[in-house]
């Protein structure tokens, strides 16, 4: 009982501030989900609380790492619980938090409000949240339903029409939310040749990883495009149709998909008996899913070590701000590269696409990248200690750690074999990875800045 009292006191402290409510609410949802998945009605053979908590946290954090097979170890009730947890997490930490604050009459502090606005919505939450949330919700439902219909047409009907329809909806929601949960034991390997399934899944992964702001800009752009006559369409200024942020997100996302696919194809060429078209398509799919979703069409553990390392770097970069994806985010990666370039050419400003980046954003980016690297190095050390006698390679441990932190969900096949100690660490990592950017900004930049300045000290470097 002392554990329950301790958890109650912990959550009461968290809920004293709006910032703490974000952590507390997602923690509470994970615990509720774990409780439901622990019920006899949720699993075929009975899930222990640790595995149930692992699955619930993975679903809420839209990660996709699993210690139990979703399709066989969980009943229909358990699968629906997982699906609801995925959809809740997929709406986004920020969207959920802002909705919670508004419904409870809470107000963000000035620093927190600016941080959430700049990092996630780029609009005023207090004035535009209702309109933004319901527009996003409508877009999400429409995109998921249309894609589910296409997937249903492409899926085999060997197990009946009802299961095919259910499977189509489940995988559409999982793909849009970048969760990576699948009803099939081999993820999507068995349907990798069915492009009427793979194309909408790839589309959902990409769309879900763009971010709320970019997604709504794209929605408005195409809605306007279809309403105009052909002569007016040719006259559209496409350069002015998207914000600077959207162009940066779309450009960096496309570049990462192309570079990732080319690298994986070059390293894995000839490793399977698939014809050239399927190998190219498989490389593109793996590049898309590696950064955000966690579905796989190949045995990751059997891939070339260089491919696994490249996929690890893609996972660390992740998706875009305000999206269902994790990682340090595409914009952070591009800004960090631009910062390194500015230092090398001795330029004072960080410039991308002819625009100067706000120095405060550059500082936040550097802090985010630094903390992500430090946290993952710490995580690798923790897992190496926990799996000292397991026989897992360093690359497998690194891949598992980054996959959990970036909420991707890919694995080389070691997740279910982890010790209880390592599973607890992975649970913590998934939670930190999903909430990391928000908690970083709120807590690192939400305090009062000190006016004390110390004397300079000269240090040799390099």
C-alpha positions as CSV (number, residue, x, y, z in Angstrom):
1,X,0.0,0.0,0.0
2,X,2.9,2.3,0.6
3,X,3.6,2.3,-3.2
4,X,0.1,3.5,-3.9
5,X,0.4,6.3,-1.3
6,X,3.8,7.3,-2.8
7,X,2.4,7.4,-6.3
8,X,-0.6,9.4,-5.1
9,X,1.7,12.0,-3.4
10,X,3.9,12.1,-6.5
11,X,0.9,12.9,-8.8
12,X,-0.5,15.4,-6.4
13,X,2.8,17.4,-6.6
14,X,2.9,17.1,-10.4
15,X,-0.7,18.4,-10.7
16,X,0.2,21.6,-8.9
17,X,1.5,23.2,-12.1
18,X,0.3,23.0,-15.7
19,X,3.7,21.8,-16.7
20,X,3.6,18.9,-14.2
21,X,0.1,18.0,-15.4
22,X,1.5,17.0,-18.8
23,X,3.9,14.4,-17.2
24,X,1.2,13.4,-14.6
25,X,-1.6,13.0,-17.2
26,X,0.4,10.8,-19.5
27,X,1.8,8.8,-16.6
28,X,-1.8,8.3,-15.3
29,X,-3.0,7.1,-18.8
30,X,-0.1,4.7,-19.0
31,X,-0.9,3.3,-15.5
32,X,-4.7,3.0,-16.4
33,X,-3.8,1.3,-19.6
34,X,-1.5,-1.1,-17.8
35,X,-4.3,-1.9,-15.4
36,X,-6.7,-2.7,-18.2
37,X,-4.2,-4.8,-20.1
38,X,-3.5,-6.8,-16.9
39,X,-7.1,-7.9,-16.7
40,X,-7.8,-11.5,-17.6
41,X,-10.2,-10.3,-20.4
42,X,-7.3,-8.4,-22.1
43,X,-4.9,-11.2,-22.7
44,X,-5.1,-14.8,-23.9
45,X,-2.5,-16.2,-21.5
46,X,-2.5,-13.5,-18.8
47,X,-0.1,-10.6,-19.0
48,X,2.1,-9.7,-16.0
49,X,1.9,-6.1,-14.8
50,X,5.4,-5.3,-16.1
51,X,4.6,-6.5,-19.6
52,X,1.2,-4.7,-19.5
53,X,2.9,-1.5,-18.3
54,X,5.5,-1.9,-21.1
55,X,2.8,-2.3,-23.7
56,X,0.6,0.6,-22.4
57,X,3.6,3.0,-22.2
58,X,4.7,2.0,-25.7
59,X,1.1,2.6,-27.0
60,X,0.7,6.0,-25.2
61,X,4.1,7.1,-26.3
62,X,3.3,5.7,-29.8
63,X,6.6,3.7,-29.8
64,X,5.7,0.2,-30.9
65,X,8.3,-1.8,-28.9
66,X,6.5,-4.9,-27.5
67,X,7.3,-7.8,-25.2
68,X,4.0,-9.5,-26.1
69,X,2.6,-10.1,-29.6
70,X,-0.4,-7.7,-30.1
71,X,-2.3,-10.0,-32.4
72,X,-1.9,-13.3,-30.6
73,X,-1.2,-12.5,-26.9
74,X,-4.0,-10.0,-26.5
75,X,-7.7,-10.5,-27.0
76,X,-10.0,-8.2,-29.0
77,X,-10.6,-6.2,-25.8
78,X,-6.9,-5.8,-25.2
79,X,-6.3,-4.8,-28.8
80,X,-9.0,-2.1,-28.6
81,X,-7.4,-0.8,-25.3
82,X,-4.1,-0.6,-27.2
83,X,-5.7,1.1,-30.1
84,X,-7.4,3.7,-27.9
85,X,-4.1,4.4,-26.1
86,X,-2.4,4.8,-29.5
87,X,-5.0,7.3,-30.7
88,X,-4.7,9.2,-27.4
89,X,-1.0,9.4,-27.7
90,X,-1.1,10.2,-31.4
91,X,-3.1,13.4,-30.8
92,X,0.1,14.7,-29.4
93,X,1.3,15.5,-25.9
94,X,0.9,19.2,-26.6
95,X,-2.7,19.0,-28.0
96,X,-3.8,16.8,-25.1
97,X,-2.1,19.0,-22.6
98,X,-3.5,22.3,-24.0
99,X,-7.0,20.7,-24.1
100,X,-6.6,19.6,-20.5
101,X,-5.5,23.0,-19.3
102,X,-8.4,24.7,-21.1
103,X,-11.0,22.2,-19.7
104,X,-9.7,22.7,-16.2
105,X,-9.4,26.4,-16.4
106,X,-5.6,26.3,-16.0
107,X,-3.2,28.8,-17.4
108,X,0.3,28.3,-18.6
109,X,3.0,30.6,-17.3
110,X,4.4,33.1,-19.7
111,X,7.6,31.2,-20.3
112,X,5.7,27.9,-20.7
113,X,3.1,29.5,-23.0
114,X,5.8,30.9,-25.3
115,X,7.7,27.6,-25.3
116,X,4.6,25.6,-26.2
117,X,3.7,28.1,-28.9
118,X,7.1,28.2,-30.5
119,X,7.9,24.5,-30.2
120,X,4.6,23.0,-31.1
121,X,1.7,25.1,-32.4
122,X,3.4,28.3,-33.5
123,X,0.1,30.0,-32.7
124,X,-1.6,31.4,-29.7
125,X,-3.1,28.5,-27.8
126,X,-5.5,30.6,-25.7
127,X,-7.2,32.2,-28.8
128,X,-6.9,29.6,-31.5
129,X,-6.8,26.2,-29.7
130,X,-10.5,25.2,-30.1
131,X,-10.4,25.9,-33.9
132,X,-7.0,24.2,-34.2
133,X,-7.9,21.1,-32.2
134,X,-11.1,20.4,-34.0
135,X,-9.6,21.0,-37.4
136,X,-6.8,18.7,-36.6
137,X,-9.2,16.1,-35.3
138,X,-11.3,16.2,-38.5
139,X,-8.2,15.9,-40.6
140,X,-7.0,12.9,-38.6
141,X,-10.3,11.1,-38.8
142,X,-10.8,11.7,-42.6
143,X,-7.2,10.7,-43.4
144,X,-7.4,7.5,-41.3
145,X,-10.8,6.4,-42.6
146,X,-9.9,7.0,-46.3
147,X,-6.6,5.2,-45.9
148,X,-8.2,2.4,-44.0
149,X,-10.6,1.9,-46.9
150,X,-7.7,1.6,-49.3
151,X,-5.9,-0.8,-47.0
152,X,-9.0,-2.9,-46.7
153,X,-9.2,-3.3,-50.5
154,X,-5.6,-4.4,-50.6
155,X,-5.6,-6.8,-47.7
156,X,-6.2,-10.5,-48.3
157,X,-9.6,-11.7,-47.0
158,X,-8.5,-15.2,-45.9
159,X,-9.6,-14.6,-42.3
160,X,-12.9,-13.0,-43.3
161,X,-14.2,-9.6,-44.3
162,X,-14.7,-8.5,-40.7
163,X,-11.1,-9.2,-39.6
164,X,-9.8,-7.5,-42.8
165,X,-11.9,-4.4,-42.0
166,X,-10.7,-4.4,-38.4
167,X,-7.1,-4.9,-39.4
168,X,-7.3,-2.0,-41.9
169,X,-8.6,0.4,-39.3
170,X,-6.0,-0.8,-36.7
171,X,-3.1,-0.4,-39.0
172,X,-4.3,2.9,-40.4
173,X,-4.6,4.4,-36.9
174,X,-1.2,2.9,-35.9
175,X,0.5,4.2,-39.0
176,X,-0.9,7.7,-38.8
177,X,0.0,7.9,-35.1
178,X,3.5,6.5,-36.0
179,X,3.0,3.8,-33.4
180,X,4.2,0.8,-35.3
181,X,1.8,-1.7,-33.6
182,X,0.7,-4.5,-35.8
183,X,-1.7,-7.4,-35.5
184,X,0.7,-9.6,-37.4
185,X,3.6,-11.4,-35.7
186,X,6.0,-10.4,-38.4
187,X,4.7,-6.8,-38.6
188,X,4.1,-6.0,-42.3
189,X,6.6,-8.5,-43.7
190,X,3.9,-10.9,-44.9
191,X,2.1,-8.1,-46.9
192,X,5.2,-6.3,-48.2
193,X,4.4,-7.2,-51.8
194,X,0.8,-5.8,-51.6
195,X,1.4,-2.2,-52.6
196,X,-2.2,-1.3,-52.2
197,X,-1.5,-1.8,-48.5
198,X,2.1,-0.5,-48.3
199,X,1.5,2.8,-50.2
200,X,-1.3,4.1,-47.9
201,X,0.7,2.9,-44.8
202,X,3.7,4.9,-46.0
203,X,1.5,7.9,-46.8
204,X,0.0,7.8,-43.2
205,X,3.5,7.5,-41.7
206,X,4.8,10.5,-43.6
207,X,1.6,12.6,-42.9
208,X,1.6,11.7,-39.2
209,X,5.3,12.7,-38.9
210,X,5.0,16.1,-40.5
211,X,3.5,17.9,-37.5
212,X,0.1,19.5,-36.8
213,X,1.1,22.9,-38.2
214,X,2.5,21.6,-41.5
215,X,-0.4,19.0,-41.8
216,X,-3.0,21.8,-41.6
217,X,-1.1,24.0,-44.1
218,X,-1.0,21.1,-46.5
219,X,-4.7,20.4,-45.9
220,X,-5.6,24.0,-46.7
221,X,-3.3,24.1,-49.8
222,X,-4.8,21.0,-51.4
223,X,-8.4,22.0,-50.4
224,X,-7.8,25.3,-52.2
225,X,-6.2,23.5,-55.1
226,X,-9.1,21.2,-55.8
227,X,-11.6,24.1,-55.6
228,X,-9.8,26.2,-58.3
229,X,-10.2,25.9,-62.1
230,X,-7.2,24.5,-64.0
231,X,-6.2,28.0,-65.2
232,X,-6.1,29.4,-61.7
233,X,-4.1,26.3,-60.5
234,X,-1.3,27.1,-62.9
235,X,-1.2,30.7,-61.5
236,X,-0.7,29.6,-57.9
237,X,2.5,30.8,-56.3
238,X,3.6,27.6,-54.7
239,X,6.5,29.3,-53.0
240,X,4.2,31.6,-51.0
241,X,1.6,28.9,-50.2
242,X,3.6,27.4,-47.3
243,X,5.3,29.0,-44.3
244,X,9.0,29.0,-43.8
245,X,8.6,26.3,-41.1
246,X,6.6,24.1,-43.4
247,X,9.1,24.4,-46.3
248,X,11.9,23.5,-43.9
249,X,10.0,20.5,-42.6
250,X,8.9,19.2,-46.0
251,X,12.4,19.8,-47.5
252,X,14.3,18.1,-44.7
253,X,11.8,15.2,-44.5
254,X,12.1,14.5,-48.2
255,X,15.9,14.7,-48.1
256,X,16.2,12.3,-45.2
257,X,13.8,9.8,-46.9
258,X,15.9,9.9,-50.1
259,X,19.3,9.6,-48.4
260,X,18.0,6.9,-46.1
261,X,16.5,4.8,-48.9
262,X,19.5,5.2,-51.1
263,X,21.8,4.1,-48.3
264,X,19.7,1.1,-47.3
265,X,19.2,0.0,-50.9
266,X,23.0,0.2,-51.6
267,X,23.9,-1.8,-48.5
268,X,21.1,-4.4,-48.8
269,X,21.1,-4.8,-52.6
270,X,21.0,-8.5,-53.5
271,X,20.5,-9.7,-49.9
272,X,16.9,-10.9,-50.7
273,X,15.3,-12.8,-53.6
274,X,12.9,-10.0,-54.3
275,X,13.0,-8.4,-57.7
276,X,14.5,-5.0,-58.2
277,X,11.3,-3.0,-57.9
278,X,10.4,-4.7,-54.5
279,X,13.9,-4.0,-53.3
280,X,13.7,-0.3,-54.1
281,X,10.2,-0.1,-52.6
282,X,11.4,-2.0,-49.5
283,X,14.3,0.4,-49.1
284,X,12.0,3.4,-49.4
285,X,9.5,1.9,-46.9
286,X,12.3,1.1,-44.4
287,X,13.7,4.7,-44.7
288,X,10.2,6.1,-44.0
289,X,9.3,3.8,-41.1
290,X,12.7,4.0,-39.5
291,X,12.4,7.7,-38.7
292,X,9.0,7.6,-37.2
293,X,6.8,4.5,-37.2
294,X,8.4,1.2,-36.4
295,X,6.7,-1.1,-38.9
296,X,9.1,-3.3,-40.7
297,X,9.1,-5.4,-43.9
298,X,12.4,-7.1,-43.3
299,X,14.2,-8.8,-40.4
300,X,16.1,-5.9,-38.9
301,X,18.5,-8.2,-37.0
302,X,19.6,-9.8,-40.2
303,X,20.5,-6.5,-42.0
304,X,24.0,-5.3,-42.7
305,X,25.6,-3.6,-39.5
306,X,26.1,-0.4,-41.5
307,X,22.4,-0.4,-42.4
308,X,21.5,-0.9,-38.8
309,X,23.7,2.0,-37.7
310,X,22.3,4.3,-40.4
311,X,18.8,3.4,-39.3
312,X,19.9,4.2,-35.7
313,X,20.9,7.7,-36.8
314,X,17.6,8.2,-38.7
315,X,15.6,7.1,-35.7
316,X,17.5,9.6,-33.5
317,X,16.6,12.4,-35.9
318,X,12.9,11.3,-36.0
319,X,10.0,13.2,-37.3
320,X,9.0,16.9,-37.2
321,X,7.9,19.2,-34.3
322,X,4.3,18.8,-33.1
323,X,3.9,15.5,-34.8
324,X,3.2,11.9,-33.6
325,X,6.9,11.1,-34.2
326,X,9.8,11.2,-31.7
327,X,13.5,11.9,-32.0
328,X,15.3,15.3,-31.8
329,X,13.1,16.3,-34.8
330,X,14.0,17.2,-38.4
331,X,14.1,20.9,-37.9
332,X,16.5,20.6,-34.9
333,X,18.8,18.4,-37.0
334,X,18.9,20.9,-39.8
335,X,19.4,23.8,-37.5
336,X,22.2,22.0,-35.7
337,X,23.9,21.2,-39.0
338,X,23.5,24.9,-40.0
339,X,25.0,25.9,-36.7
340,X,28.0,23.7,-37.2
341,X,28.4,25.1,-40.7
342,X,28.2,28.7,-39.4
343,X,31.0,28.0,-36.9
344,X,33.2,26.4,-39.6
345,X,32.9,29.4,-42.0
346,X,33.1,31.8,-39.0
347,X,29.6,33.4,-39.6
348,X,27.8,35.0,-36.7
349,X,24.3,34.1,-37.9
350,X,22.8,30.7,-38.5
351,X,21.2,30.8,-42.0
352,X,18.9,28.3,-43.7
353,X,17.2,28.9,-47.1
354,X,18.1,32.6,-47.0
355,X,16.6,33.2,-43.5
356,X,18.4,33.9,-40.3
357,X,17.5,31.6,-37.3
358,X,16.7,33.2,-34.0
359,X,19.7,32.8,-31.7
360,X,17.4,31.6,-28.9
361,X,16.1,28.8,-31.1
362,X,19.7,27.8,-32.0
363,X,20.5,27.7,-28.2
364,X,17.4,25.5,-27.5
365,X,18.4,23.2,-30.4
366,X,21.9,22.8,-29.2
367,X,20.6,22.0,-25.7
368,X,18.1,19.5,-27.0
369,X,20.7,17.7,-29.2
370,X,23.2,17.6,-26.3
371,X,20.7,16.2,-23.8
372,X,19.5,13.6,-26.3
373,X,23.1,12.4,-26.9
374,X,23.9,12.4,-23.2
375,X,20.7,10.6,-22.3
376,X,21.2,7.9,-24.9
377,X,24.8,7.3,-23.9
378,X,23.6,6.9,-20.3
379,X,20.9,4.5,-21.6
380,X,23.3,2.4,-23.5
381,X,25.5,2.0,-20.4
382,X,22.4,1.1,-18.3
383,X,21.3,-1.6,-20.9
384,X,24.9,-2.9,-21.1
385,X,24.9,-3.4,-17.4
386,X,21.4,-5.0,-17.4
387,X,22.2,-7.3,-20.3
388,X,25.8,-8.2,-19.3
389,X,25.2,-11.9,-19.6
390,X,22.7,-11.9,-22.5
391,X,25.1,-12.1,-25.4
392,X,23.6,-9.1,-27.2
393,X,26.0,-7.0,-29.3
394,X,26.7,-3.3,-28.7
395,X,24.9,-2.4,-31.9
396,X,21.8,-4.3,-30.8
397,X,21.8,-2.5,-27.5
398,X,22.4,0.9,-29.1
399,X,19.6,0.3,-31.6
400,X,17.1,-0.7,-28.9
401,X,18.0,2.3,-26.8
402,X,17.6,4.9,-29.6
403,X,14.5,3.1,-30.9
404,X,12.8,3.6,-27.4
405,X,14.0,7.2,-27.0
406,X,12.9,8.2,-30.5
407,X,9.6,6.3,-30.0
408,X,10.1,4.4,-33.2
409,X,9.5,0.8,-32.1
410,X,11.9,-1.1,-34.4
411,X,14.0,-3.8,-32.8
412,X,16.7,-6.3,-33.8
413,X,14.6,-8.9,-32.0
414,X,15.8,-8.5,-28.4
415,X,12.9,-6.6,-26.8
416,X,11.1,-9.7,-25.4
417,X,14.4,-11.2,-24.2
418,X,15.4,-8.2,-22.1
419,X,15.7,-8.6,-18.3
420,X,13.1,-7.0,-16.0
421,X,15.7,-4.3,-15.1
422,X,16.2,-3.4,-18.8
423,X,12.5,-3.4,-19.5
424,X,11.9,-0.9,-16.7
425,X,14.7,1.3,-18.2
426,X,13.1,1.0,-21.7
427,X,9.7,2.1,-20.2
428,X,11.4,5.2,-18.7
429,X,13.2,5.9,-21.9
430,X,10.0,5.7,-24.0
431,X,8.3,8.1,-21.5
432,X,11.2,10.5,-21.6
433,X,11.5,10.3,-25.3
434,X,7.8,11.2,-25.9
435,X,7.8,14.0,-23.4
436,X,11.4,15.1,-23.7
437,X,11.2,18.1,-26.0
438,X,8.3,19.6,-24.1
439,X,9.8,19.0,-20.6
440,X,13.1,20.3,-21.8
441,X,11.7,23.6,-23.0
442,X,9.3,24.1,-20.1
443,X,11.8,23.3,-17.3
444,X,15.1,24.4,-18.9
445,X,13.7,27.8,-20.0
446,X,10.9,28.3,-17.6
447,X,12.9,29.5,-14.6
448,X,14.2,32.9,-13.6
449,X,17.5,33.8,-15.2
450,X,20.3,34.7,-12.9
451,X,21.8,38.2,-13.2
452,X,25.1,37.0,-11.6
453,X,28.0,36.9,-14.1
454,X,31.3,35.2,-13.1
455,X,34.8,36.2,-14.3
456,X,36.0,34.6,-17.5
457,X,38.3,31.6,-17.4
458,X,40.7,30.7,-20.2
459,X,40.7,27.1,-21.2
460,X,42.6,25.3,-24.0
461,X,40.4,23.1,-26.3
462,X,41.0,20.8,-29.2
